């Protein structure tokens, strides 16, 4: 499963957990289990975001290098 789909599914599940925790229909044990699941899910979603942030930074750096190369080429053509 790709990280985008996994993230979307995780957010949906986290919303469900929050909704259930906000209801008064659960026992203390059920609340604790859902809370624990929510914390684990939060950590996983945070890891997904962090990995995507790394990819975005790499793309930005590549684009900056490419832009700098284009600028240098443009400057050297103007000198001719």
PDB file of N, CA, C and O in Angstrom:
ATOM      1  N   UNK A   1       0.848  -1.174   0.000  1.00  0.00           N
ATOM      2  CA  UNK A   1       0.000   0.000   0.000  1.00  0.00           C
ATOM      3  C   UNK A   1       0.895   1.239   0.000  1.00  0.00           C
ATOM      4  O   UNK A   1       1.872   1.312   0.746  1.00  0.00           O
ATOM      5  N   UNK A   2       0.546   2.218  -0.852  1.00  0.00           N
ATOM      6  CA  UNK A   2       1.383   3.420  -0.887  1.00  0.00           C
ATOM      7  C   UNK A   2       1.108   4.298   0.335  1.00  0.00           C
ATOM      8  O   UNK A   2       0.067   4.184   0.983  1.00  0.00           O
ATOM      9  N   UNK A   3       2.046   5.154   0.625  1.00  0.00           N
ATOM     10  CA  UNK A   3       1.978   5.931   1.860  1.00  0.00           C
ATOM     11  C   UNK A   3       0.822   6.929   1.857  1.00  0.00           C
ATOM     12  O   UNK A   3       0.293   7.264   2.917  1.00  0.00           O
ATOM     13  N   UNK A   4       0.423   7.411   0.670  1.00  0.00           N
ATOM     14  CA  UNK A   4      -0.700   8.350   0.611  1.00  0.00           C
ATOM     15  C   UNK A   4      -2.001   7.661   1.014  1.00  0.00           C
ATOM     16  O   UNK A   4      -2.792   8.202   1.787  1.00  0.00           O
ATOM     17  N   UNK A   5      -2.209   6.475   0.486  1.00  0.00           N
ATOM     18  CA  UNK A   5      -3.429   5.726   0.821  1.00  0.00           C
ATOM     19  C   UNK A   5      -3.393   5.318   2.298  1.00  0.00           C
ATOM     20  O   UNK A   5      -4.400   5.410   3.001  1.00  0.00           O
ATOM     21  N   UNK A   6      -2.241   4.873   2.752  1.00  0.00           N
ATOM     22  CA  UNK A   6      -2.087   4.471   4.146  1.00  0.00           C
ATOM     23  C   UNK A   6      -2.367   5.657   5.078  1.00  0.00           C
ATOM     24  O   UNK A   6      -3.001   5.503   6.122  1.00  0.00           O
ATOM     25  N   UNK A   7      -1.889   6.828   4.688  1.00  0.00           N
ATOM     26  CA  UNK A   7      -2.123   8.029   5.488  1.00  0.00           C
ATOM     27  C   UNK A   7      -3.612   8.370   5.534  1.00  0.00           C
ATOM     28  O   UNK A   7      -4.158   8.662   6.599  1.00  0.00           O
ATOM     29  N   UNK A   8      -4.260   8.330   4.376  1.00  0.00           N
ATOM     30  CA  UNK A   8      -5.692   8.631   4.320  1.00  0.00           C
ATOM     31  C   UNK A   8      -6.507   7.664   5.168  1.00  0.00           C
ATOM     32  O   UNK A   8      -7.411   8.072   5.898  1.00  0.00           O
ATOM     33  N   UNK A   9      -6.178   6.374   5.065  1.00  0.00           N
ATOM     34  CA  UNK A   9      -6.886   5.379   5.872  1.00  0.00           C
ATOM     35  C   UNK A   9      -6.621   5.592   7.357  1.00  0.00           C
ATOM     36  O   UNK A   9      -7.519   5.435   8.184  1.00  0.00           O
ATOM     37  N   UNK A  10      -5.395   5.948   7.687  1.00  0.00           N
ATOM     38  CA  UNK A  10      -5.035   6.203   9.076  1.00  0.00           C
ATOM     39  C   UNK A  10      -5.786   7.392   9.649  1.00  0.00           C
ATOM     40  O   UNK A  10      -6.259   7.347  10.785  1.00  0.00           O
ATOM     41  N   UNK A  11      -5.896   8.456   8.863  1.00  0.00           N
ATOM     42  CA  UNK A  11      -6.638   9.645   9.312  1.00  0.00           C
ATOM     43  C   UNK A  11      -8.107   9.300   9.525  1.00  0.00           C
ATOM     44  O   UNK A  11      -8.717   9.737  10.501  1.00  0.00           O
ATOM     45  N   UNK A  12      -8.673   8.512   8.607  1.00  0.00           N
ATOM     46  CA  UNK A  12     -10.073   8.098   8.754  1.00  0.00           C
ATOM     47  C   UNK A  12     -10.273   7.301  10.035  1.00  0.00           C
ATOM     48  O   UNK A  12     -11.230   7.526  10.776  1.00  0.00           O
ATOM     49  N   UNK A  13      -9.366   6.371  10.287  1.00  0.00           N
ATOM     50  CA  UNK A  13      -9.474   5.564  11.503  1.00  0.00           C
ATOM     51  C   UNK A  13      -9.298   6.433  12.746  1.00  0.00           C
ATOM     52  O   UNK A  13     -10.008   6.249  13.735  1.00  0.00           O
ATOM     53  N   UNK A  14      -8.376   7.359  12.704  1.00  0.00           N
ATOM     54  CA  UNK A  14      -8.161   8.253  13.837  1.00  0.00           C
ATOM     55  C   UNK A  14      -9.420   9.085  14.113  1.00  0.00           C
ATOM     56  O   UNK A  14      -9.776   9.308  15.270  1.00  0.00           O
ATOM     57  N   UNK A  15     -10.086   9.539  13.057  1.00  0.00           N
ATOM     58  CA  UNK A  15     -11.353  10.259  13.226  1.00  0.00           C
ATOM     59  C   UNK A  15     -12.403   9.388  13.910  1.00  0.00           C
ATOM     60  O   UNK A  15     -13.134   9.850  14.786  1.00  0.00           O
ATOM     61  N   UNK A  16     -12.468   8.114  13.496  1.00  0.00           N
ATOM     62  CA  UNK A  16     -13.412   7.173  14.117  1.00  0.00           C
ATOM     63  C   UNK A  16     -13.107   7.008  15.604  1.00  0.00           C
ATOM     64  O   UNK A  16     -14.010   7.012  16.441  1.00  0.00           O
ATOM     65  N   UNK A  17     -11.832   6.865  15.914  1.00  0.00           N
ATOM     66  CA  UNK A  17     -11.413   6.673  17.307  1.00  0.00           C
ATOM     67  C   UNK A  17     -11.805   7.890  18.144  1.00  0.00           C
ATOM     68  O   UNK A  17     -12.342   7.749  19.243  1.00  0.00           O
ATOM     69  N   UNK A  18     -11.535   9.075  17.621  1.00  0.00           N
ATOM     70  CA  UNK A  18     -11.867  10.298  18.351  1.00  0.00           C
ATOM     71  C   UNK A  18     -13.373  10.386  18.590  1.00  0.00           C
ATOM     72  O   UNK A  18     -13.822  10.726  19.685  1.00  0.00           O
ATOM     73  N   UNK A  19     -14.137  10.076  17.560  1.00  0.00           N
ATOM     74  CA  UNK A  19     -15.594  10.110  17.681  1.00  0.00           C
ATOM     75  C   UNK A  19     -16.081   9.145  18.768  1.00  0.00           C
ATOM     76  O   UNK A  19     -16.946   9.492  19.572  1.00  0.00           O
ATOM     77  N   UNK A  20     -15.525   7.946  18.785  1.00  0.00           N
ATOM     78  CA  UNK A  20     -15.914   6.960  19.794  1.00  0.00           C
ATOM     79  C   UNK A  20     -15.499   7.402  21.197  1.00  0.00           C
ATOM     80  O   UNK A  20     -16.251   7.233  22.156  1.00  0.00           O
ATOM     81  N   UNK A  21     -14.282   7.977  21.309  1.00  0.00           N
ATOM     82  CA  UNK A  21     -13.803   8.424  22.611  1.00  0.00           C
ATOM     83  C   UNK A  21     -14.654   9.576  23.159  1.00  0.00           C
ATOM     84  O   UNK A  21     -14.804   9.723  24.371  1.00  0.00           O
ATOM     85  N   UNK A  22     -15.200  10.378  22.265  1.00  0.00           N
ATOM     86  CA  UNK A  22     -16.030  11.502  22.688  1.00  0.00           C
ATOM     87  C   UNK A  22     -17.437  11.073  23.096  1.00  0.00           C
ATOM     88  O   UNK A  22     -18.159  11.834  23.740  1.00  0.00           O
ATOM     89  N   UNK A  23     -17.823   9.865  22.725  1.00  0.00           N
ATOM     90  CA  UNK A  23     -19.147   9.365  23.115  1.00  0.00           C
ATOM     91  C   UNK A  23     -19.084   8.846  24.551  1.00  0.00           C
ATOM     92  O   UNK A  23     -18.006   8.585  25.087  1.00  0.00           O
ATOM     93  N   UNK A  24     -20.231   8.705  25.145  1.00  0.00           N
ATOM     94  CA  UNK A  24     -20.294   8.214  26.530  1.00  0.00           C
ATOM     95  C   UNK A  24     -20.684   6.744  26.590  1.00  0.00           C
ATOM     96  O   UNK A  24     -21.071   6.251  27.649  1.00  0.00           O
ATOM     97  N   UNK A  25     -20.588   6.047  25.477  1.00  0.00           N
ATOM     98  CA  UNK A  25     -21.078   4.676  25.392  1.00  0.00           C
ATOM     99  C   UNK A  25     -20.035   3.611  25.701  1.00  0.00           C
ATOM    100  O   UNK A  25     -20.357   2.424  25.663  1.00  0.00           O
ATOM    101  N   UNK A  26     -18.819   3.984  25.999  1.00  0.00           N
ATOM    102  CA  UNK A  26     -17.743   3.012  26.152  1.00  0.00           C
ATOM    103  C   UNK A  26     -17.370   2.809  27.622  1.00  0.00           C
ATOM    104  O   UNK A  26     -17.534   3.692  28.463  1.00  0.00           O
ATOM    105  N   UNK A  27     -16.871   1.625  27.884  1.00  0.00           N
ATOM    106  CA  UNK A  27     -16.356   1.349  29.229  1.00  0.00           C
ATOM    107  C   UNK A  27     -14.955   1.947  29.344  1.00  0.00           C
ATOM    108  O   UNK A  27     -14.359   2.351  28.346  1.00  0.00           O
ATOM    109  N   UNK A  28     -14.452   1.997  30.537  1.00  0.00           N
ATOM    110  CA  UNK A  28     -13.102   2.512  30.759  1.00  0.00           C
ATOM    111  C   UNK A  28     -12.086   1.673  29.985  1.00  0.00           C
ATOM    112  O   UNK A  28     -11.164   2.219  29.381  1.00  0.00           O
ATOM    113  N   UNK A  29     -12.248   0.367  30.000  1.00  0.00           N
ATOM    114  CA  UNK A  29     -11.325  -0.523  29.290  1.00  0.00           C
ATOM    115  C   UNK A  29     -11.352  -0.251  27.787  1.00  0.00           C
ATOM    116  O   UNK A  29     -10.303  -0.215  27.145  1.00  0.00           O
ATOM    117  N   UNK A  30     -12.537  -0.062  27.228  1.00  0.00           N
ATOM    118  CA  UNK A  30     -12.662   0.231  25.797  1.00  0.00           C
ATOM    119  C   UNK A  30     -12.011   1.581  25.469  1.00  0.00           C
ATOM    120  O   UNK A  30     -11.345   1.728  24.444  1.00  0.00           O
ATOM    121  N   UNK A  31     -12.215   2.557  26.353  1.00  0.00           N
ATOM    122  CA  UNK A  31     -11.595   3.872  26.156  1.00  0.00           C
ATOM    123  C   UNK A  31     -10.074   3.773  26.136  1.00  0.00           C
ATOM    124  O   UNK A  31      -9.410   4.384  25.299  1.00  0.00           O
ATOM    125  N   UNK A  32      -9.542   3.004  27.059  1.00  0.00           N
ATOM    126  CA  UNK A  32      -8.085   2.853  27.136  1.00  0.00           C
ATOM    127  C   UNK A  32      -7.543   2.162  25.885  1.00  0.00           C
ATOM    128  O   UNK A  32      -6.511   2.571  25.353  1.00  0.00           O
ATOM    129  N   UNK A  33      -8.229   1.119  25.410  1.00  0.00           N
ATOM    130  CA  UNK A  33      -7.782   0.420  24.198  1.00  0.00           C
ATOM    131  C   UNK A  33      -7.812   1.354  22.987  1.00  0.00           C
ATOM    132  O   UNK A  33      -6.878   1.374  22.185  1.00  0.00           O
ATOM    133  N   UNK A  34      -8.888   2.121  22.865  1.00  0.00           N
ATOM    134  CA  UNK A  34      -8.981   3.054  21.740  1.00  0.00           C
ATOM    135  C   UNK A  34      -7.929   4.151  21.842  1.00  0.00           C
ATOM    136  O   UNK A  34      -7.335   4.546  20.839  1.00  0.00           O
ATOM    137  N   UNK A  35      -7.705   4.635  23.045  1.00  0.00           N
ATOM    138  CA  UNK A  35      -6.684   5.664  23.250  1.00  0.00           C
ATOM    139  C   UNK A  35      -5.306   5.134  22.844  1.00  0.00           C
ATOM    140  O   UNK A  35      -4.540   5.820  22.169  1.00  0.00           O
ATOM    141  N   UNK A  36      -5.009   3.918  23.262  1.00  0.00           N
ATOM    142  CA  UNK A  36      -3.727   3.298  22.912  1.00  0.00           C
ATOM    143  C   UNK A  36      -3.601   3.131  21.395  1.00  0.00           C
ATOM    144  O   UNK A  36      -2.548   3.410  20.822  1.00  0.00           O
ATOM    145  N   UNK A  37      -4.670   2.678  20.755  1.00  0.00           N
ATOM    146  CA  UNK A  37      -4.656   2.532  19.299  1.00  0.00           C
ATOM    147  C   UNK A  37      -4.443   3.887  18.625  1.00  0.00           C
ATOM    148  O   UNK A  37      -3.698   3.996  17.651  1.00  0.00           O
ATOM    149  N   UNK A  38      -5.104   4.916  19.154  1.00  0.00           N
ATOM    150  CA  UNK A  38      -4.964   6.262  18.599  1.00  0.00           C
ATOM    151  C   UNK A  38      -3.543   6.786  18.710  1.00  0.00           C
ATOM    152  O   UNK A  38      -3.034   7.407  17.778  1.00  0.00           O
ATOM    153  N   UNK A  39      -2.901   6.540  19.843  1.00  0.00           N
ATOM    154  CA  UNK A  39      -1.516   6.988  20.031  1.00  0.00           C
ATOM    155  C   UNK A  39      -0.586   6.277  19.052  1.00  0.00           C
ATOM    156  O   UNK A  39       0.275   6.911  18.442  1.00  0.00           O
ATOM    157  N   UNK A  40      -0.755   4.964  18.898  1.00  0.00           N
ATOM    158  CA  UNK A  40       0.082   4.211  17.949  1.00  0.00           C
ATOM    159  C   UNK A  40      -0.138   4.710  16.527  1.00  0.00           C
ATOM    160  O   UNK A  40       0.809   4.863  15.755  1.00  0.00           O
ATOM    161  N   UNK A  41      -1.392   4.960  16.194  1.00  0.00           N
ATOM    162  CA  UNK A  41      -1.728   5.439  14.857  1.00  0.00           C
ATOM    163  C   UNK A  41      -1.140   6.832  14.632  1.00  0.00           C
ATOM    164  O   UNK A  41      -0.636   7.122  13.547  1.00  0.00           O
ATOM    165  N   UNK A  42      -1.200   7.675  15.626  1.00  0.00           N
ATOM    166  CA  UNK A  42      -0.624   9.015  15.534  1.00  0.00           C
ATOM    167  C   UNK A  42       0.872   8.938  15.228  1.00  0.00           C
ATOM    168  O   UNK A  42       1.375   9.666  14.373  1.00  0.00           O
ATOM    169  N   UNK A  43       1.573   8.059  15.925  1.00  0.00           N
ATOM    170  CA  UNK A  43       3.014   7.902  15.697  1.00  0.00           C
ATOM    171  C   UNK A  43       3.294   7.455  14.269  1.00  0.00           C
ATOM    172  O   UNK A  43       4.215   7.953  13.621  1.00  0.00           O
ATOM    173  N   UNK A  44       2.488   6.507  13.782  1.00  0.00           N
ATOM    174  CA  UNK A  44       2.673   5.993  12.423  1.00  0.00           C
ATOM    175  C   UNK A  44       2.407   7.093  11.396  1.00  0.00           C
ATOM    176  O   UNK A  44       3.161   7.237  10.434  1.00  0.00           O
ATOM    177  N   UNK A  45       1.352   7.861  11.592  1.00  0.00           N
ATOM    178  CA  UNK A  45       1.021   8.943  10.666  1.00  0.00           C
ATOM    179  C   UNK A  45       2.113  10.012  10.676  1.00  0.00           C
ATOM    180  O   UNK A  45       2.437  10.587   9.637  1.00  0.00           O
ATOM    181  N   UNK A  46       2.668  10.268  11.835  1.00  0.00           N
ATOM    182  CA  UNK A  46       3.753  11.239  11.956  1.00  0.00           C
ATOM    183  C   UNK A  46       4.985  10.766  11.176  1.00  0.00           C
ATOM    184  O   UNK A  46       5.670  11.568  10.540  1.00  0.00           O
ATOM    185  N   UNK A  47       5.260   9.455  11.230  1.00  0.00           N
ATOM    186  CA  UNK A  47       6.388   8.897  10.477  1.00  0.00           C
ATOM    187  C   UNK A  47       6.164   9.044   8.975  1.00  0.00           C
ATOM    188  O   UNK A  47       7.087   9.374   8.230  1.00  0.00           O
ATOM    189  N   UNK A  48       4.924   8.793   8.537  1.00  0.00           N
ATOM    190  CA  UNK A  48       4.606   8.936   7.108  1.00  0.00           C
ATOM    191  C   UNK A  48       4.838  10.371   6.668  1.00  0.00           C
ATOM    192  O   UNK A  48       5.449  10.612   5.626  1.00  0.00           O
ATOM    193  N   UNK A  49       4.353  11.327   7.457  1.00  0.00           N
ATOM    194  CA  UNK A  49       4.551  12.734   7.115  1.00  0.00           C
ATOM    195  C   UNK A  49       6.023  13.098   7.071  1.00  0.00           C
ATOM    196  O   UNK A  49       6.465  13.834   6.189  1.00  0.00           O
ATOM    197  N   UNK A  50       6.773  12.581   8.020  1.00  0.00           N
ATOM    198  CA  UNK A  50       8.205  12.885   8.076  1.00  0.00           C
ATOM    199  C   UNK A  50       8.923  12.331   6.836  1.00  0.00           C
ATOM    200  O   UNK A  50       9.801  12.992   6.281  1.00  0.00           O
ATOM    201  N   UNK A  51       8.551  11.125   6.405  1.00  0.00           N
ATOM    202  CA  UNK A  51       9.187  10.552   5.217  1.00  0.00           C
ATOM    203  C   UNK A  51       8.818  11.336   3.965  1.00  0.00           C
ATOM    204  O   UNK A  51       9.649  11.519   3.074  1.00  0.00           O
ATOM    205  N   UNK A  52       7.579  11.799   3.896  1.00  0.00           N
ATOM    206  CA  UNK A  52       7.163  12.598   2.744  1.00  0.00           C
ATOM    207  C   UNK A  52       7.844  13.960   2.758  1.00  0.00           C
ATOM    208  O   UNK A  52       8.156  14.509   1.701  1.00  0.00           O
ATOM    209  N   UNK A  53       8.077  14.508   3.943  1.00  0.00           N
ATOM    210  CA  UNK A  53       8.777  15.776   4.065  1.00  0.00           C
ATOM    211  C   UNK A  53      10.188  15.644   3.493  1.00  0.00           C
ATOM    212  O   UNK A  53      10.682  16.547   2.818  1.00  0.00           O
ATOM    213  N   UNK A  54      10.828  14.509   3.770  1.00  0.00           N
ATOM    214  CA  UNK A  54      12.155  14.261   3.225  1.00  0.00           C
ATOM    215  C   UNK A  54      12.147  14.234   1.708  1.00  0.00           C
ATOM    216  O   UNK A  54      13.048  14.774   1.068  1.00  0.00           O
ATOM    217  N   UNK A  55      11.131  13.606   1.134  1.00  0.00           N
ATOM    218  CA  UNK A  55      11.015  13.561  -0.326  1.00  0.00           C
ATOM    219  C   UNK A  55      10.806  14.961  -0.894  1.00  0.00           C
ATOM    220  O   UNK A  55      11.393  15.316  -1.916  1.00  0.00           O
ATOM    221  N   UNK A  56       9.968  15.756  -0.227  1.00  0.00           N
ATOM    222  CA  UNK A  56       9.711  17.115  -0.693  1.00  0.00           C
ATOM    223  C   UNK A  56      10.991  17.948  -0.657  1.00  0.00           C
ATOM    224  O   UNK A  56      11.270  18.701  -1.591  1.00  0.00           O
ATOM    225  N   UNK A  57      11.763  17.816   0.409  1.00  0.00           N
ATOM    226  CA  UNK A  57      13.025  18.559   0.504  1.00  0.00           C
ATOM    227  C   UNK A  57      13.982  18.151  -0.607  1.00  0.00           C
ATOM    228  O   UNK A  57      14.668  18.996  -1.181  1.00  0.00           O
ATOM    229  N   UNK A  58      14.028  16.851  -0.912  1.00  0.00           N
ATOM    230  CA  UNK A  58      14.905  16.382  -1.995  1.00  0.00           C
ATOM    231  C   UNK A  58      14.466  16.973  -3.325  1.00  0.00           C
ATOM    232  O   UNK A  58      15.304  17.394  -4.122  1.00  0.00           O
ATOM    233  N   UNK A  59      13.157  17.007  -3.574  1.00  0.00           N
ATOM    234  CA  UNK A  59      12.638  17.576  -4.825  1.00  0.00           C
ATOM    235  C   UNK A  59      12.981  19.056  -4.907  1.00  0.00           C
ATOM    236  O   UNK A  59      13.411  19.539  -5.955  1.00  0.00           O
ATOM    237  N   UNK A  60      12.794  19.782  -3.802  1.00  0.00           N
ATOM    238  CA  UNK A  60      13.121  21.209  -3.781  1.00  0.00           C
ATOM    239  C   UNK A  60      14.594  21.440  -4.073  1.00  0.00           C
ATOM    240  O   UNK A  60      14.945  22.337  -4.840  1.00  0.00           O
ATOM    241  N   UNK A  61      15.455  20.637  -3.468  1.00  0.00           N
ATOM    242  CA  UNK A  61      16.887  20.792  -3.692  1.00  0.00           C
ATOM    243  C   UNK A  61      17.243  20.513  -5.150  1.00  0.00           C
ATOM    244  O   UNK A  61      18.061  21.221  -5.737  1.00  0.00           O
ATOM    245  N   UNK A  62      16.636  19.490  -5.729  1.00  0.00           N
ATOM    246  CA  UNK A  62      16.895  19.174  -7.130  1.00  0.00           C
ATOM    247  C   UNK A  62      16.450  20.319  -8.027  1.00  0.00           C
ATOM    248  O   UNK A  62      17.144  20.678  -8.978  1.00  0.00           O
ATOM    249  N   UNK A  63      15.281  20.894  -7.716  1.00  0.00           N
ATOM    250  CA  UNK A  63      14.772  22.008  -8.520  1.00  0.00           C
ATOM    251  C   UNK A  63      15.669  23.237  -8.382  1.00  0.00           C
ATOM    252  O   UNK A  63      15.901  23.948  -9.360  1.00  0.00           O
ATOM    253  N   UNK A  64      16.175  23.491  -7.177  1.00  0.00           N
ATOM    254  CA  UNK A  64      17.067  24.629  -6.975  1.00  0.00           C
ATOM    255  C   UNK A  64      18.348  24.453  -7.776  1.00  0.00           C
ATOM    256  O   UNK A  64      18.830  25.405  -8.390  1.00  0.00           O
ATOM    257  N   UNK A  65      18.897  23.262  -7.777  1.00  0.00           N
ATOM    258  CA  UNK A  65      20.118  22.980  -8.544  1.00  0.00           C
ATOM    259  C   UNK A  65      19.838  23.172 -10.035  1.00  0.00           C
ATOM    260  O   UNK A  65      20.628  23.783 -10.755  1.00  0.00           O
ATOM    261  N   UNK A  66      18.702  22.641 -10.481  1.00  0.00           N
ATOM    262  CA  UNK A  66      18.339  22.763 -11.888  1.00  0.00           C
ATOM    263  C   UNK A  66      18.150  24.238 -12.254  1.00  0.00           C
ATOM    264  O   UNK A  66      18.595  24.671 -13.316  1.00  0.00           O
ATOM    265  N   UNK A  67      17.501  25.001 -11.395  1.00  0.00           N
ATOM    266  CA  UNK A  67      17.294  26.424 -11.643  1.00  0.00           C
ATOM    267  C   UNK A  67      18.628  27.162 -11.705  1.00  0.00           C
ATOM    268  O   UNK A  67      18.835  28.016 -12.567  1.00  0.00           O
ATOM    269  N   UNK A  68      19.532  26.826 -10.784  1.00  0.00           N
ATOM    270  CA  UNK A  68      20.853  27.458 -10.779  1.00  0.00           C
ATOM    271  C   UNK A  68      21.598  27.147 -12.071  1.00  0.00           C
ATOM    272  O   UNK A  68      22.274  28.017 -12.620  1.00  0.00           O
ATOM    273  N   UNK A  69      21.480  25.910 -12.562  1.00  0.00           N
ATOM    274  CA  UNK A  69      22.160  25.538 -13.798  1.00  0.00           C
ATOM    275  C   UNK A  69      21.581  26.316 -14.977  1.00  0.00           C
ATOM    276  O   UNK A  69      22.319  26.767 -15.852  1.00  0.00           O
ATOM    277  N   UNK A  70      20.268  26.469 -14.996  1.00  0.00           N
ATOM    278  CA  UNK A  70      19.631  27.236 -16.073  1.00  0.00           C
ATOM    279  C   UNK A  70      20.082  28.686 -16.009  1.00  0.00           C
ATOM    280  O   UNK A  70      20.360  29.296 -17.041  1.00  0.00           O
ATOM    281  N   UNK A  71      20.156  29.242 -14.803  1.00  0.00           N
ATOM    282  CA  UNK A  71      20.602  30.631 -14.638  1.00  0.00           C
ATOM    283  C   UNK A  71      22.028  30.805 -15.133  1.00  0.00           C
ATOM    284  O   UNK A  71      22.340  31.786 -15.809  1.00  0.00           O
ATOM    285  N   UNK A  72      22.889  29.859 -14.799  1.00  0.00           N
ATOM    286  CA  UNK A  72      24.296  29.928 -15.220  1.00  0.00           C
ATOM    287  C   UNK A  72      24.392  29.843 -16.739  1.00  0.00           C
ATOM    288  O   UNK A  72      25.161  30.578 -17.357  1.00  0.00           O
ATOM    289  N   UNK A  73      23.613  28.948 -17.341  1.00  0.00           N
ATOM    290  CA  UNK A  73      23.615  28.810 -18.804  1.00  0.00           C
ATOM    291  C   UNK A  73      23.128  30.100 -19.442  1.00  0.00           C
ATOM    292  O   UNK A  73      23.703  30.565 -20.426  1.00  0.00           O
ATOM    293  N   UNK A  74      22.075  30.677 -18.889  1.00  0.00           N
ATOM    294  CA  UNK A  74      21.539  31.929 -19.415  1.00  0.00           C
ATOM    295  C   UNK A  74      22.534  33.065 -19.319  1.00  0.00           C
ATOM    296  O   UNK A  74      22.647  33.872 -20.241  1.00  0.00           O
ATOM    297  N   UNK A  75      23.258  33.136 -18.212  1.00  0.00           N
ATOM    298  CA  UNK A  75      24.271  34.187 -18.027  1.00  0.00           C
ATOM    299  C   UNK A  75      25.414  34.023 -19.024  1.00  0.00           C
ATOM    300  O   UNK A  75      25.894  35.009 -19.583  1.00  0.00           O
ATOM    301  N   UNK A  76      25.852  32.793 -19.250  1.00  0.00           N
ATOM    302  CA  UNK A  76      26.978  32.578 -20.171  1.00  0.00           C
ATOM    303  C   UNK A  76      26.546  32.838 -21.607  1.00  0.00           C
ATOM    304  O   UNK A  76      27.379  33.239 -22.420  1.00  0.00           O
ATOM    305  N   UNK A  77      25.283  32.627 -21.952  1.00  0.00           N
ATOM    306  CA  UNK A  77      24.802  32.941 -23.298  1.00  0.00           C
ATOM    307  C   UNK A  77      24.742  34.440 -23.503  1.00  0.00           C
ATOM    308  O   UNK A  77      25.003  34.932 -24.601  1.00  0.00           O
ATOM    309  N   UNK A  78      24.395  35.178 -22.441  1.00  0.00           N
ATOM    310  CA  UNK A  78      24.322  36.646 -22.540  1.00  0.00           C
ATOM    311  C   UNK A  78      25.707  37.256 -22.716  1.00  0.00           C
ATOM    312  O   UNK A  78      25.832  38.348 -23.271  1.00  0.00           O
ATOM    313  N   UNK A  79      26.733  36.577 -22.258  1.00  0.00           N
ATOM    314  CA  UNK A  79      28.088  37.086 -22.382  1.00  0.00           C
ATOM    315  C   UNK A  79      28.602  36.981 -23.813  1.00  0.00           C
ATOM    316  O   UNK A  79      29.541  37.678 -24.198  1.00  0.00           O
ATOM    317  N   UNK A  80      27.977  36.104 -24.598  1.00  0.00           N
ATOM    318  CA  UNK A  80      28.430  35.922 -25.981  1.00  0.00           C
ATOM    319  C   UNK A  80      28.022  37.040 -26.834  1.00  0.00           C
ATOM    320  O   UNK A  80      28.321  37.047 -28.028  1.00  0.00           O
TER     321      UNK A  80
END
